[in-house]
Amino acid sequence: MIKSQLTLHDHLKSIFGFSSFKGRQEEIIKTLQEGNDSLVIMPTGGGKSMCYQLPALLDKGVAIIISPLIALMKNQVDTIRGFSKNDSIAHVLNSSLNKQEVQGVKDDLSSGKTKLLYVAPESLTKEDYILFLRNIKISFYAVDEAHCISEWGHDFRPEYRKLRQIIDNIGRKPIIALTATATPKVQQDIQKNLKLENVKIFLDSFNRDNLYYDIRPKINVEKEIIKFIKQQTGKSGIIYCLSRKKVEEIAETLQVNGINALPYHAGLESKVRVKHQDAFLMEDADIIVATIAFGMGIDKPDIRFVIHHDIPKSLEGYYQETGRAGRDGGEGHCVTFYSYKDIEKLENFLHGKPVSEVEVGRLLILETISFAETSMCRRKYLLHYFGEEFNDTRCDNMCDNCKHPKPKFEGKGFVLKLLETMLACNESFKAKETVKILVGESNSLIKQHQSIISDVFGSGTEKSKEFWHAVIRQAYVQGLITKEIETYGILKIAKKGKTFLKQPSTFELTEDHNYDQLNTESIGKQKGGASDIILFKILKDHRKKIAKVKKLPPPIIFLEPSLVDMANQYPINMEEMSQIQGVGQGKAEKYGESFIDIIKKYVEENEIERPSDMIVRSLANKSANKIYIIQNIDKKIPLADIASAKGRTVDELLTEIESIVDSGTRINLSYLINESFEDYQIEEINNILIESEEASFLELREEFDEDEFTDEELRIIRIQFISQIGN
């Protein structure tokens, strides 16, 4: 696979099956091929791996990929091998190999068969590996999870600090450093420690628009988790807990309640961890319950939800962990249960550590608290933390605060009071002390500065400490104040804040959350899906069977978006299969034949008009969406599946069904009703509708309590009634 006259786009299509690059992938690859260092900051699921995988396959020599987790290395190697007929194309070199396996890897490297070598930083410290690699032609070095190099990163690893010295010992080549989480401070540390030369920085947006962020009060948390999971039947998810003990408790609770969950933490034997991880990857377990203190090492693209039983210790950790959801671009629900008691536990973990480490830890925890308690758009707050400006109108109700906004009020006077207080105090305090000064509380540090704060001490007593913290957070995100990282969060007035002091303008504020009230509303909206749900499920089951035979994770065979595209396009020959999203010629030839046979048989048995065969629809006067809904109801498909396939909520789908019925089309929802209702209940509701003048939903809602029937249940019976009686 040497560079030829073919373009990068040609190679992308022929090897990986993708028609176009994501974001700045192409520019990053060209920078690397030109021999330049680069720093790539790209969100989880943004396509970082492609930035080094494609050039590694095209360039002469072998690319050294440095990764911190053995499980991630193995997964990536399996992925690359899935696109090639030659398993020697990619190898791992780490402590999991025996002497014979190590020699096999060396032989493939020496013969030039291997294009990508995945190594742990610890392995590169071994002298015999360094001596061996000196004699191998190296194309470039890729440092994955580069944030591990910084003590300000959420997963600091001292071994990463030695990488530049090791690289120089082996032989200098271009370096590409990649991470999904890096604040401006961490970015500086990466550049400094790796000594990147004339580095080009590629900072992609951290926004993951398919993820729904939701913070809930920690009340009846186990009940709420079970309720949520049972609404996500058949979907993969991760639950993070603060302690090993809690991991075991939650996993057992889920198992008792009929949920296929397994624990994962450092206290388990290595064989057990591997077994549980593989079960999750192979779809033999739906849920993994894990500690937040340890890396999962799981690269599974179709994780549909991430639940935090306990609040993470940093926003970077939160971003990284929630980022495991929806890596294939599909739906991803991120639910976090918040209680201040969890914060106290995190603070206790800092006891006995060096002063500088304690200060760093406290600042990271404070940022997490701010994120949890704010009523601002969560996406805006999160992205601001990573140095990115975001217009919250783009959130599209994909966080709880935007979906259920709190009322706003004019806050100009409060912001002015905050800035004036900071100015009077010579900008010498962190947020905690600044708030204490405003509400008239003292501590030893404040007493030391009594002379300079006397004029503003207690100037904000009309409001609570929580209120003033909310003002600080919103002023911070809007750029009026800054937090000095080097001094662990001392507040400073920014240039924009100084302008505001001179020329005050309108400033809208919202009060922070009060988590005394439980909010268990359904969350998020779903994006994408297969048109033919039945075929999609058949293909997914077949993928699982093949994966078991091949002893590979199912996504290695085909990604879920590829199966979705198959269920939309119905490919019935190898040429058509190779055009499916994420399926190149190599993967089509390797795995496609049996899928083609299944699709061909399904198309024939169900007399399906494939998109490529259709000239005119048989019912041109009706919308495709209407036809789709009617056909799937006839097939007795669950409403949640129909809604998901069209990127709608069940509520939105029911509105469309009501419109269909109201226009005179008859449908049959009895398959849903018979599962959920007793005959006497149906009769009771129908009688009310018969006696009603309008037969409206609101009339039913007034008649029955929510404990008796949900909105969804009442709407379904009403639709059935109108369809039978009125049409």
C-alpha positions in Angstrom: 0.0 0.0 0.0 2.4 2.6 -1.2 1.4 6.1 -2.4 0.4 6.1 -6.0 -1.4 8.4 -8.4 -4.6 7.7 -6.5 -5.8 10.6 -4.4 -6.3 10.4 -0.6 -10.1 10.3 -1.3 -9.6 7.3 -3.6 -7.6 5.5 -0.9 -10.2 6.4 1.8 -12.9 4.9 -0.3 -11.1 1.8 -1.4 -9.6 0.9 2.0 -12.2 2.1 4.5 -15.3 2.5 2.4 -15.9 6.2 3.2 -16.7 8.7 0.5 -15.4 11.8 2.3 -13.2 12.9 5.2 -14.5 14.1 8.5 -13.7 17.7 9.4 -10.0 18.4 8.9 -8.8 14.8 8.5 -7.5 15.3 5.0 -5.5 18.4 6.0 -4.0 16.6 9.1 -3.0 13.7 7.0 -1.3 15.9 4.4 0.6 17.8 7.2 1.9 14.5 8.5 2.9 13.2 5.0 4.8 16.5 4.5 7.0 15.6 7.5 5.6 18.2 10.0 4.7 17.8 13.6 1.0 18.3 14.5 -1.2 18.4 17.6 -4.8 17.2 16.9 -7.5 18.0 19.5 -10.7 16.3 18.3 -13.7 15.1 20.2 -14.4 11.4 20.8 -16.0 9.9 17.7 -14.5 12.7 15.6 -12.2 10.4 13.6 -8.8 10.8 15.3 -7.7 7.3 14.4 -8.1 7.9 10.7 -5.6 10.7 10.9 -2.8 8.2 11.4 -4.3 4.9 10.1 -4.6 6.0 6.5 -1.1 7.7 6.2 0.4 4.7 7.9 -1.0 2.3 5.3 0.1 4.6 2.5 3.6 5.8 3.6 6.8 3.7 3.4 7.9 2.2 6.7 5.9 1.5 9.9 4.1 4.0 12.0 4.6 3.7 15.8 1.3 4.3 17.6 1.8 4.9 21.3 -1.3 4.2 23.3 -1.8 3.8 27.1 -4.3 1.0 27.2 -3.7 -2.6 26.0 -7.4 -3.2 25.3 -7.6 -0.1 23.0 -4.5 -1.3 21.1 -6.1 -4.7 20.5 -9.3 -3.2 19.4 -7.6 -0.9 16.9 -5.4 -3.7 15.5 -8.6 -5.9 15.0 -10.2 -2.9 13.2 -7.2 -2.4 10.8 -7.0 -6.2 10.2 -10.7 -6.1 9.3 -9.9 -3.9 6.3 -7.0 -6.0 5.1 -6.5 -9.6 3.9 -3.2 -9.6 5.7 -3.2 -9.8 9.5 0.4 -8.8 9.6 -0.6 -5.3 8.6 -0.9 -4.3 12.3 0.5 -5.6 15.5 0.7 -4.8 19.2 3.9 -4.9 21.2 3.3 -4.9 24.9 3.4 -7.0 28.1 0.5 -9.2 27.0 2.7 -11.1 24.5 4.9 -14.1 25.2 8.5 -14.4 23.8 7.3 -16.4 20.7 4.6 -13.8 19.9 7.1 -10.9 20.3 9.5 -12.7 17.9 6.7 -13.1 15.4 6.0 -9.3 15.6 9.7 -8.5 15.1 9.8 -10.8 12.0 6.9 -9.1 10.4 8.4 -5.7 11.1 11.8 -6.7 9.7 10.1 -8.1 6.5 8.2 -4.8 6.0 4.7 -6.5 6.3 3.6 -4.4 9.2 2.4 -0.8 8.7 1.1 0.0 12.2 2.8 -1.0 15.4 0.8 -0.2 18.6 3.0 0.0 21.7 2.5 1.0 25.4 4.9 3.8 26.7 6.2 1.3 29.2 7.3 -1.1 26.4 9.3 1.6 24.7 11.5 2.0 27.8 12.9 -1.5 27.2 16.4 -1.2 25.8 16.1 -4.3 23.4 12.9 -2.8 21.9 14.7 0.6 21.3 17.7 -1.2 19.7 15.5 -3.2 17.5 13.4 -0.3 16.3 16.5 1.7 15.4 17.0 -0.7 12.5 13.4 -0.4 11.3 12.2 2.2 8.8 9.7 4.4 10.7 7.3 6.6 8.9 6.1 8.6 11.9 5.1 8.5 15.6 1.5 8.9 16.8 1.0 9.7 20.5 -2.6 8.8 21.3 -4.3 10.1 24.4 -1.7 12.8 24.5 -3.4 14.5 27.5 -1.7 11.8 29.7 1.5 13.9 29.4 0.1 16.7 31.6 -0.5 16.7 35.3 -3.5 19.0 34.5 -4.9 16.3 32.3 -7.6 14.0 33.8 -5.4 10.8 33.3 -1.8 11.9 34.0 0.8 9.2 33.3 4.4 9.9 34.3 5.7 7.4 31.6 4.4 9.9 28.9 6.9 12.5 30.1 9.7 10.2 28.8 8.4 9.8 25.3 10.4 12.5 23.6 13.7 11.2 25.0 12.7 7.7 23.8 11.7 8.9 20.3 15.1 10.7 20.0 16.9 7.5 21.0 15.0 5.4 18.3 15.3 8.1 15.6 13.5 11.4 15.1 10.5 11.3 12.7 7.3 13.5 12.5 5.1 13.3 15.6 1.4 13.6 15.6 -0.1 14.0 19.1 -3.8 13.3 19.5 -6.3 13.8 22.3 -10.1 14.2 22.7 -9.8 16.3 25.8 -7.3 19.2 26.3 -7.8 22.5 27.9 -5.5 25.3 26.8 -3.1 24.5 29.7 -2.9 20.8 28.7 -2.3 21.8 25.1 0.7 23.8 26.2 2.0 20.9 28.3 1.8 18.5 25.3 3.7 20.8 23.0 6.4 21.5 25.7 7.0 18.0 26.8 7.0 16.4 23.3 9.1 19.3 22.0 7.0 19.5 18.9 8.8 21.5 16.2 6.9 24.1 14.0 3.8 22.3 15.2 0.5 22.8 13.4 -2.4 22.7 15.8 -5.7 21.3 14.6 -8.4 22.2 17.1 -11.7 20.7 16.1 -14.9 21.6 17.8 -15.5 19.7 21.0 -19.2 19.7 20.3 -20.9 16.3 20.1 -24.3 17.3 18.8 -25.7 13.7 19.1 -25.2 13.6 22.8 -27.9 14.7 25.3 -26.5 16.0 28.6 -28.7 15.6 31.6 -28.0 16.2 35.3 -30.4 14.7 37.8 -30.7 14.9 41.6 -29.5 11.8 43.4 -32.8 10.6 44.8 -33.9 7.0 44.5 -31.0 6.6 42.1 -31.0 2.8 41.7 -34.7 2.9 40.9 -34.1 5.7 38.4 -31.3 3.8 36.7 -33.3 0.6 36.4 -36.2 2.6 35.0 -34.0 4.3 32.5 -32.3 1.2 31.3 -35.5 -0.7 30.8 -36.6 2.1 28.5 -33.5 1.4 26.4 -34.1 -2.3 25.8 -31.3 -4.0 23.8 -29.0 -0.9 23.9 -25.5 -0.9 25.2 -24.5 1.4 28.1 -21.9 2.1 30.7 -22.5 3.1 34.3 -19.7 4.8 36.2 -19.4 4.6 40.0 -17.1 6.3 42.5 -16.0 3.1 44.3 -15.4 -0.6 43.6 -18.0 -1.5 46.3 -20.6 0.6 44.6 -19.8 -1.0 41.2 -20.5 -4.5 42.6 -23.7 -3.3 44.4 -25.1 -1.7 41.2 -24.1 -4.6 39.0 -25.8 -7.1 41.4 -28.9 -4.9 41.7 -29.3 -4.7 37.9 -28.8 -8.4 37.5 -31.5 -9.2 40.1 -33.8 -6.9 38.1 -33.3 -8.8 34.9 -30.7 -6.5 33.3 -27.7 -8.1 31.7 -24.9 -6.2 33.5 -21.3 -7.0 34.5 -18.9 -5.2 36.9 -15.5 -3.9 35.8 -12.9 -2.4 38.2 -9.2 -2.8 39.2 -10.0 -5.0 42.1 -11.2 -7.8 39.9 -8.7 -10.5 38.6 -7.3 -9.7 35.2 -8.9 -12.7 33.6 -12.3 -11.6 35.0 -11.9 -8.0 33.7 -11.0 -9.3 30.2 -13.9 -11.7 30.3 -16.4 -9.0 31.3 -15.0 -6.6 28.8 -15.1 -9.1 25.9 -18.7 -10.0 26.9 -19.6 -6.3 26.5 -17.8 -5.9 23.2 -19.3 -9.1 21.8 -22.9 -8.0 22.9 -23.2 -10.9 25.4 -23.7 -8.2 28.1 -25.7 -5.0 27.6 -24.3 -3.0 30.5 -20.8 -2.5 32.0 -20.7 -1.0 35.5 -17.2 0.5 36.1 -15.2 2.8 38.4 -14.5 6.3 37.2 -11.0 6.0 38.7 -9.8 3.5 36.1 -9.8 3.6 32.3 -12.1 1.2 30.6 -10.1 0.7 27.5 -13.3 0.0 25.6 -13.7 1.2 22.0 -17.3 0.3 21.2 -18.9 2.6 18.7 -22.6 1.8 19.4 -22.8 2.6 23.2 -26.1 4.4 23.5 -26.0 5.8 27.0 -23.5 6.6 29.7 -24.8 7.0 33.3 -22.7 8.5 36.1 -24.0 7.1 39.4 -21.5 9.5 41.0 -20.2 12.9 39.7 -16.8 12.7 38.0 -13.8 14.3 39.5 -13.2 16.7 36.6 -14.9 18.0 33.5 -12.3 16.4 31.3 -13.1 13.1 32.9 -16.8 13.8 32.4 -16.3 14.7 28.7 -14.1 11.7 28.1 -16.5 9.3 29.8 -19.7 10.6 28.2 -17.9 10.7 24.9 -17.9 6.9 24.8 -21.6 7.2 23.9 -22.7 7.5 20.3 -19.2 7.3 18.7 -20.8 6.0 15.5 -22.9 9.2 15.2 -26.0 7.7 16.6 -28.0 8.7 19.7 -26.1 9.1 23.0 -27.8 9.8 26.3 -25.5 11.1 29.1 -27.2 11.0 32.5 -25.4 12.1 35.7 -26.8 11.8 39.2 -25.6 14.7 41.4 -25.3 15.1 45.1 -23.0 17.3 47.1 -22.1 14.3 49.2 -20.2 12.9 46.2 -18.2 16.1 46.1 -17.2 15.7 49.7 -16.0 12.1 48.8 -13.9 13.5 46.0 -12.4 16.1 48.3 -11.5 13.4 50.8 -9.5 11.6 48.1 -7.1 14.6 48.1 -6.1 14.3 51.8 -2.5 13.5 52.3 -1.4 14.5 48.8 1.2 17.3 48.0 -0.2 20.8 48.3 0.1 21.6 44.6 -1.8 18.4 43.7 -4.5 19.2 46.3 -4.9 22.7 44.8 -5.2 21.3 41.2 -7.7 18.7 42.4 -9.9 21.2 44.2 -10.0 23.5 41.2 -11.0 20.6 38.9 -13.8 19.6 41.4 -15.1 23.2 41.6 -15.4 23.3 37.8 -17.4 20.1 38.0 -19.7 21.5 40.6 -20.3 24.6 38.5 -21.2 22.5 35.5 -23.7 20.4 37.6 -25.4 23.3 39.3 -25.6 25.8 36.4 -28.8 26.6 34.6 -26.9 27.7 31.5 -26.8 25.6 28.4 -24.6 22.6 29.5 -23.1 22.3 26.0 -22.1 26.0 26.1 -20.5 25.7 29.6 -18.7 22.5 28.7 -17.2 23.8 25.5 -16.2 27.1 27.2 -14.1 25.0 29.6 -12.1 23.7 26.6 -11.6 27.2 25.2 -14.4 27.0 22.6 -17.1 29.6 22.1 -20.5 28.1 21.4 -23.8 29.7 20.5 -26.3 28.0 22.8 -29.1 28.3 20.2 -27.3 25.5 18.3 -27.8 23.1 21.3 -31.2 22.2 19.7 -32.6 21.2 23.1 -30.0 18.5 23.5 -29.3 19.3 27.2 -31.7 19.4 30.1 -31.2 23.1 30.7 -32.1 24.0 27.1 -35.0 21.6 26.9 -36.4 22.8 30.3 -35.1 26.4 30.6 -35.4 28.4 33.8 -36.8 32.0 33.5 -34.2 34.7 32.9 -34.0 38.1 34.6 -32.0 41.3 34.2 -28.8 40.9 36.1 -26.8 44.0 35.2 -26.7 45.3 38.7 -25.6 42.0 40.2 -22.8 41.6 37.7 -21.6 45.2 38.4 -21.6 44.5 42.1 -19.5 41.4 41.5 -16.9 43.2 39.4 -16.7 46.2 41.8 -16.1 43.8 44.6 -13.3 42.1 42.8 -11.8 45.4 41.9 -12.0 46.6 45.5 -10.2 43.4 46.6 -7.4 43.9 44.1 -8.5 40.7 42.2 -6.9 38.6 45.0 -9.4 36.0 45.7 -10.9 32.8 44.3 -14.7 32.4 43.7 -15.3 30.9 47.2 -13.7 33.9 49.1 -15.3 36.4 46.7 -18.7 35.1 47.5 -18.0 35.0 51.2 -17.0 38.7 51.1 -20.2 39.6 49.2 -22.5 37.9 51.8 -20.5 39.1 54.8 -18.8 35.8 55.9 -15.2 35.7 57.0 -12.3 33.2 57.2 -8.6 33.4 58.1 -7.6 34.5 54.6 -10.3 37.2 54.4 -9.3 38.5 57.9 -5.8 39.0 56.6 -7.1 41.4 54.0 -9.7 43.2 56.1 -8.4 46.6 55.4 -8.9 46.4 51.6 -12.3 44.7 51.7 -14.1 46.8 54.3 -16.0 48.9 51.7 -17.5 45.9 49.9 -17.7 43.3 52.8 -21.4 42.2 53.0 -22.5 44.3 50.0 -24.4 41.4 48.5 -26.3 40.1 51.6 -29.7 40.4 49.8 -28.8 37.3 47.9 -27.5 33.8 48.9 -24.1 32.3 48.3 -25.6 30.0 45.7 -26.9 33.0 43.8 -23.5 34.7 43.7 -21.8 31.6 42.6 -24.3 31.5 39.7 -23.4 35.1 38.8 -19.7 34.3 38.8 -20.2 31.2 36.6 -22.2 33.1 34.0 -19.9 36.1 34.0 -17.0 33.7 33.5 -18.6 31.9 30.6 -19.6 35.3 29.0 -15.9 36.3 29.2 -16.2 39.2 31.8 -13.9 37.4 34.2 -11.2 34.8 34.0 -9.7 32.2 36.3 -5.9 32.1 36.6 -4.9 28.5 36.2 -1.4 28.9 37.6 -2.8 30.4 40.9 -5.4 27.7 41.1 -8.4 29.8 40.2 -8.0 33.3 41.4 -10.6 35.5 39.7 -9.4 38.4 37.4 -11.5 40.9 35.5 -11.1 40.4 31.7 -10.9 43.1 29.1 -14.6 42.6 28.3 -15.3 43.0 32.1 -13.4 46.3 32.3 -15.5 47.5 29.3 -18.6 46.4 31.1 -17.6 48.4 34.2 -17.3 51.6 32.1 -20.3 51.0 30.0 -22.8 48.6 31.7 -25.2 46.9 29.4 -28.1 44.4 29.8 -27.0 41.1 31.2 -29.5 38.2 31.5 -29.1 35.8 34.4 -30.7 32.5 35.5 -30.7 31.1 38.9 -28.8 27.8 39.4 -30.6 24.5 39.9 -32.3 23.5 43.1 -31.9 19.7 43.2 -34.5 19.2 45.9 -37.1 18.3 43.3 -36.8 15.1 41.3 -36.9 15.4 37.6 -37.3 12.2 35.8 -38.7 13.4 32.4 -37.7 11.4 29.4 -34.6 12.7 27.7 -33.2 13.7 24.4 -34.1 12.9 20.9 -32.9 10.1 18.8 -31.1 10.6 15.6 -30.9 8.4 12.5 -31.9 4.8 12.1 -32.8 2.1 9.6 -35.9 2.4 7.4 -36.4 -1.4 7.6 -36.2 -2.2 11.3 -36.9 -5.9 10.8 -34.1 -6.3 8.3 -31.8 -4.2 10.5 -32.4 -6.6 13.4 -31.8 -9.7 11.2 -28.5 -8.2 10.0 -27.5 -7.3 13.5 -28.1 -10.8 14.7 -26.2 -12.2 11.8 -23.3 -9.9 12.6 -23.2 -11.2 16.1 -23.1 -14.8 14.9 -20.2 -14.1 12.6 -18.4 -12.1 15.3 -18.6 -15.1 17.7 -17.2 -17.4 15.1 -14.4 -15.0 14.3 -13.9 -14.1 18.0 -14.1 -10.4 17.2 -16.3 -7.6 18.5 -19.4 -7.2 16.2 -18.5 -3.6 15.2 -15.3 -4.9 13.7 -17.3 -6.9 11.1 -19.5 -3.9 10.2 -20.3 -0.7 12.1 -23.9 -0.1 13.1 -24.3 2.8 10.6 -23.2 0.3 7.9 -26.0 -2.1 8.9 -28.4 0.9 8.9 -27.4 1.8 5.4 -27.9 -1.8 4.3 -31.4 -1.8 5.7 -32.0 1.4 3.7 -30.4 0.5 0.4 -30.8 -3.3 0.2 -27.5 -4.2 -1.5 -27.8 -7.5 -3.4 -24.4 -7.8 -5.0 -20.8 -7.2 -4.1 -20.6 -3.9 -6.1 -23.5 -2.5 -4.2 -22.2 -3.7 -0.9 -18.9 -2.0 -1.4 -20.8 1.3 -1.8 -22.5 1.0 1.6 -21.3 3.5 4.2 -18.2 2.3 6.0 -17.8 -0.8 3.7 -14.9 -0.7 1.2 -14.0 -3.3 -1.3 -11.8 -5.2 1.1 -14.4 -5.4 3.9 -17.1 -6.3 1.3 -15.1 -9.2 0.1 -14.1 -10.3 3.5 -17.5 -10.2 5.3 -20.2 -9.1 2.7 -21.2 -12.3 0.9 -23.4 -13.8 3.7 -25.1 -10.4 4.3 -25.8 -10.1 0.6 -27.5 -13.5 0.6 -29.7 -12.6 3.6 -30.7 -9.2 2.0 -31.4 -10.8 -1.4 -33.6 -13.5 0.2 -35.4 -10.9 2.4 -36.0 -8.6 -0.6 -37.5 -11.5 -2.7 -39.7 -12.9 0.2 -41.1 -9.5 1.0 -41.4 -8.2 -2.6 -39.4 -5.1 -1.6 -38.9 -2.3 -4.1 -35.2 -1.3 -3.6 -34.3 2.4 -3.9 -32.1 1.6 -6.9 -35.0 -0.1 -8.7 -37.7 2.4 -8.0 -38.9 4.7 -10.7 -42.3 5.8 -9.4 -43.8 5.0 -6.0 -47.0 3.0 -6.1 -48.7 5.5 -3.9 -47.4 8.8 -5.2 -50.2 10.9 -3.7 -49.1 9.9 -0.1 -46.0 11.0 1.6 -43.2 8.5 2.1 -43.3 9.1 5.8 -47.0 8.3 6.0 -46.5 5.1 4.1 -43.6 4.1 6.2 -45.5 4.7 9.5 -48.6 2.7 8.2 -46.5 -0.2 6.9 -44.5 -0.5 10.2 -47.7 -0.4 12.3 -49.1 -3.2 10.0 -45.9 -5.1 10.8 -46.6 -4.6 14.6 -43.3 -2.8 15.1 -43.0 -1.1 18.6 -43.6 2.7 18.4 -40.2 3.4 20.0 -38.5 1.6 17.1 -40.6 3.4 14.4 -39.8 6.7 16.1 -36.1 5.9 16.4 -35.8 5.0 12.7 -37.1 8.4 11.7 -35.2 10.4 14.3 -38.3 11.2 16.3 -39.5 10.9 19.8 -42.5 8.7 20.5 -44.5 11.8 21.3 -43.7 13.3 17.9 -44.6 10.0 16.2 -48.0 9.9 18.0 -48.7 13.4 16.7 -48.1 12.2 13.1 -50.2 9.1 13.7 -53.1 11.3 15.0 -52.8 13.4 11.9 -53.0 10.3 9.7 -56.1 9.0 11.4 -57.7 12.4 11.5 -57.4 12.5 7.7 -59.5 9.4 7.3 -56.9 6.6 7.1 -57.6 3.5 9.3 -54.8 1.9 11.3 -54.7 -0.8 13.9 -52.9 -0.3 17.2 -54.5 -3.2 19.0 -51.1 -5.0 19.2 -50.0 -2.2 21.5 -53.2 -1.9 23.5 -53.7 -5.6 24.2 -50.2 -5.8 25.8 -50.8 -2.9 28.2 -54.5 -2.7 29.1 -57.2 -4.9 30.6 -60.5 -5.1 28.7 -62.4 -3.1 31.4 -59.9 -0.3 31.2 -60.3 0.0 27.4 -64.1 -0.1 27.8 -64.0 2.7 30.4 -61.9 5.0 28.3 -63.9 4.3 25.1 -67.1 5.1 27.0 -65.8 8.5 28.0 -64.8 9.1 24.4 -68.2 8.0 23.1 -69.9 10.4 25.5 -67.6 13.2 24.8 -68.4 15.9 22.2 -64.8 16.3 21.0 -63.1 13.0 22.1 -60.0 15.0 22.9 -56.9 13.9 24.7 -57.3 16.8 27.2 -60.7 15.4 28.3 -59.1 12.1 29.0 -56.2 13.6 30.8 -58.6 15.5 33.1 -60.6 12.3 33.8 -57.6 10.1 34.8 -54.7 10.6 37.1 -51.1 10.1 35.7 -50.7 7.2 38.1 -53.5 5.4 36.3 -52.5 6.1 32.7 -49.5 7.9 31.0 -50.0 10.5 28.3 -48.7 8.0 25.8 -51.2 5.3 26.8 -54.2 7.6 26.6 -53.2 8.9 23.2 -52.8 5.3 21.8 -56.3 4.3 23.0 -57.8 7.6 21.6 -56.1 7.0 18.2 -57.5 3.4 18.1 -61.0 4.6 19.0 -61.0 7.3 16.3 -59.6 4.9 13.7 -62.3 2.2 14.5 -65.3 4.5 15.1 -64.6 7.4 12.9 -62.9 5.9 9.8 
